[in-house]
Amino acid sequence: MGNWIINHGLDSFILVVWMGINIFLFVRFYLLYDLGHQYFYTRQLLGSALAWARAPAAVLNFNCMLILLPVCRNLLSLLRGSFVCCGRTMRKQLDKNLTFHKLVAYMIALMTAVHTVAHLLNVEWYINSRHGRYGPLPGNLSMLEDEDEDEDDDDDDDDDHHHHHHTTFLNPIQSDSTTPTIFAFTTIAGLTGVVITLALILMITSSMEVIRRSYFEVFWYTHHLFIIFFAGLVFHGAGRIVRGQVLTNPPHNTTFCKDHPDKWGKISQCPIPQFAGGFPQTWMWVIGPMVIYICERLLRFIRYLQAVRYKKIVMHPSRVLELQLVKSGFKMDVGQYVFLNCPEISQLEWHPFTMTSAPEEEFFTLHIRQAGDWTEKLIKMVENLPEGSQGPKIGVDGPFGTASEDVFDYEVSMLVGAGIGVTPFASILKSIWYKFKDSNPKLRTRKIYFYWLCRETHAFEWFADLLQVLEKEMEERGLKDFLTYKLFLTGWDHTHAAHVMVHFDKDTDVITGLKQKTHYGRPNWDKEFEQVRQENPSSVVGTFLCGPAALAKVLEKKCVKYSDVDPRKTKFYFNKENF
């Protein structure tokens, strides 16, 4: 339980608060439109669909305000700086920014669906009321025309106690030939609604994992429809179509008059009821985040203008490009990422990459794997460079993300990297080694267990090289026990097997060239945890994973299972990184 609270307590609290606000807004506005007497006549025309359209609208305002904030990365960095007092859990929350962004998006999608369906019904009912299909009261209410249409009548003399805004009607459909389709494409609300919904559908479908991973460009460009989404949103309420009753002089006595629509305007208790649309409010909700986001984009442009120098360009086998870059005033922490822009490929696209260098180094390094069009073009461009020349112009925005500095706080760390998730550990392992060499007081680490799981090592030969360098340096200093690492090749085939059989007597591993041999298949975690527990009978062990969620569940269970109740014995704490 304790472990669960450490890892999930705050997430759950934040979710409950967010959900609570959503429910509160929904219920409050539902009741306002369902019971408020100023909407009594409006409900005669629309029934409960009125409340079902307005309650989601309130929730939409709130969530459209939130949706931009998790992607304002500089804002997050500012917050992270001011949370120094609040401990690490609070700062870690800021790394779940994209998870929250998606959650808010799902809520927007759901509420848009409800809101749209309710309004489609509303238009139907407005049309039916106008045609008198719901009896005399809705029919009469629908016939209350806009004031400026009275001008050809003769009863202009009673105009003095009316509002001169020409907005006294209740039913926005003022012609018998209107159909829902015409309404959707001729009114402000209808048109912007259609545009917003289309933008939303395209944005949500193009941001599915499959597309983001394989066609980042499609995701990137489609996602910029958010500009159209917000533009539409701000004007969506300008038509003031949902209308409530306003006070007249003398007041209109609804309780009596609702049963005598024929007497309206003829007796003093029943002057013709006057209606007005609500003041559009959405812009008030979203203006703040919009301004912040514009500032973010300006800051990105300023950073784009700052010069970046190439210190070294290395082309690794299997199409992995290593860039060592220098930028003045650039300070990074372990486990952070940057955005790269290469104007020669595309002026608009910025791509995120985790840094693989240690903060102790005077440059920062990125390892870029060929994973899509953009990376492919960059790699081709670099391959065609003449020997010794600077690479293409490049813009760097960042660094972003929380430092993974928790690793330094445990005497013993178990690091688990799966697949591409091994990238941040390059930075971590280097940094630990630098700190250990210089006996940095910040470093509590005395021992590291590193587990590297991958289907095939081809794309990560650079990582094996890095381990080799560390291995050599540690041996030279007689510290080879400091780092124990195990490689698990999970997707090996028979050709591998035969190859390994032949060369098994070699000192170094056939596949990676490392001293420690590669294991085949998946790790048996019970065996691994048992070994760590036996070798460190009284330590606090931090377990860090960068990899798939399924593996996180397994490790979390093992951490609980192998932690001893006795406070003097081994304890395991689980930390999952989101990269």
C-alpha positions, 0 to 999 in steps of 0.5 A: 500500500505504501509503495502504491501511495508513493507511486500513484497517490498524487495522480489519483488525487489530481484525477479525482479533483479534475473529475470532481470539477467536471461533475460539478460544472455539469450538474450545476449547469444542467440544473440551471437550464432544467429548473431555472424559471427564465428558461421556462418558455425555452423548455416548452420548445426544447424539452430536456435537450436544452439542459443536455446541450448546455451542461456539456458546454460548461464542461467543454469550456473548462477542458478547452482551457486545460488542454493547452496547458500541459503542452506549454513546456516552458510553463511546466519548467517554471512550475517545476522550478517553483516546486523544489520545496514540494519534493519530487513526487510533485515534480514527477507529476509534470512529466505525465503532462501528455497523459493528462493532455490525452485525458482532457482530449477524451473528455472534450470528445465525449462532451462534444458528442453529447453537446452536438446530438442535443443541439441537433435535437434542439434544431429539430424541435425548434422547427417542429415548434414553429410548424405548430406540431407541439400545440399552441404554446410552443407555436405562439412562442415561435411566432414572437418575431424579431422587433425589426420585422414589426416595422411594416405593421401598424402597431409601432406605437407600443414600441417604446417599452421594448428593448431596441436591440431587435433581439426579443425573439425566442425561436432563432428559426424565423423561416418556415423553409429552414431545415437542420442542414440549412441551419447548420451551414448558415448560422454562426453557431452551426458553421463554427460547430461543424468546423470545430467538430471536423477539426477535433475528429481529424486531430484525435484520429491522427494522434493515435499511437500507430500514426504518431510512431510511423507517420509523425509528420501526419500527426504534427501537421494535423494537430495544428488544426487546433488553431482553427479549433480555437478560432471557431470556439471563440466565435461559436457562442456569438450568435446567442442562440440559446435564449432566456426570458428577460424582465419586462415592465410590467412583468410577465406572469408565467404561471398564469400566462402559459395557459393563455397564450391568446391573451398575450399583449392584451392584458396587463399581467401578460405583456409579450414575453421578451427574450435575450441570448446569453453573453458568450463566455467561452473566450473568457475561459480560453484566452489565458492559455492561448496567450501563454501558448503564443508566448511559448511559440515565441520563445521557441522561435527565439531559441531557434535563432540561437546558434548551435555548433557541431562538435562531432558527427558520428554515423553508427552502423544500422542507421543511427546518427550521433550528434555532439552539439554545443550551444552557449548557455545550455544546461542539461540534467540527466534524462531530459529531452530537447526539440530539434528543428532542421529548416532544410528539411522543414521549417515547421517541424520540431522533433523530440529527442532524449539526450544521451550525454551527461551534464558533466560533459561540456557538449550534449549528445543526441542519438537519432535512429531512423524512424520516419521521413524526417529522421531519414532525411536528416541522416541522408543529409549528414551522410552526404556531407563533405569530410570535416564540414559543419552539419546543416543548420539546426535549431534546438529548443529545450531542455525539457522534462524532469531530471531523473536524479532520483537514481543518485539517491539510492545506495543500490539502483536497479535500472531496467531499459527495454528497447528504445527505452534504453536511451535515457540510461545512456545519460544516467550511466555516464553521469553516475560514472562521472560522479563516482570518479570524482567522489561527488557528495551528491551521489549515494550510489554504491552499486548498480544493476543494469538490465537491458532487454531488446529484440535485437541489438542492431539499432543499439550498437552505440549503446553497447560501445558506451557500456564497453567504454565504462567497463574498461574504465571501471576495470582500470580503476579496480571498480568492476563490481560497481556496475553489473549489467545483463543483456537479454536478447528477447527476439533471437533466432536459430542462426544466433544460436548456432553462432553462439555455440561455436564461439562460446569459449571467447572472453567477450560476447559474440553479439555485443563484444562485451565481457558480460555474456548476453542472455537469451529470452526474457529475464526471470525477475524472481531470480534477479530480485532474489540475487539483488536482495542476497547481495545487498541484505540491508539496502534501500534499492531504487528500481527504475524502468523505462519501457512498456507498461506491461513490464511496469506492472510486473516490476511493481509487483516484484518490488512489493513482493521482495521488500522486507517488512523488517526496516533493517532489511532490503526494501525495493522502491519502484519508479517508472519514467515516462519518456 
